[in-house]
Amino acid sequence: MIIEEIMKTDVAVLLPTDTIADAIHLMDTRKIRHIPIVDKDGHLKGLVTVAKIREATPSIFHANEHPEDLKKPLETIMEKKVITGHPLDFVEEVAGLFYEHKISCIPIINDQKLIGIITETDLLRTMVELTGAHQPGSQIEIKVPNLAGVLSDITAVIKNRNANILSVLVYPDKKDDHFKILVFRVQTMNPTGLIQELKQAGHHVLWPNLPGITL
């Protein structure tokens, strides 16, 4: 999946000369936490977040003492070194940027102009959809040797049970590089029969470890 499929294109923006008060009002009106700052040609110049606003504004108990703080232009507080993405970037790659840099949003740029934005909420929603976690079903974890053809062997067993696969995830086995963990989400509420057939086929089912199913 690529970013342009999930990014928001109706992006609320402000100019560098707009004020902190303008940003607070826009965030409150649009119920957002990030505002890209652009010039009149739509080129990204910076980013203002709720955290930046909180750093720059006085405590609510002393707001009347420093009203001039709210009149400061956004160019004085905005983050200028902004990590950006491209609409054809893969979602997984962008998720890696969020993880590596501990950021909460990434503006999306094409032809040097802002065309969208991705937030951590967008990523979380997408990951839930990709894993099928929002659909009723069962999760099965299987430890397999890191060899070609193992995945097809397991999907053949699942096919024979007429169970629909909602998603497949692959994790390394932290204890042994020669193995990996396959996590299947299948569209069945009772995986007992499927687990039994997987074990009969010689597969090491880690989860669920159902009582009474041993070989």
Secondary structure, 3 states (H helix, E strand, C coil): CEHHHCCECCCCCECCCCEHHHHHHHHHHHCCCEEEEECCCCCEEEEEEHHHHHHHCCCCCCHHHCHHHHHCEHHHCCECCCCCECCCCEHHHHHHHHHHHCCCEEEEEECCEEEEEEEHHHHHHHHHHHHCCCCCCEEEEEEEECCCCHHHHHHHHHHHCCCCEEEEEEEECCCCCCEEEEEEEECCCCCHHHHHHHHHCCCEEEECCCCCCCC
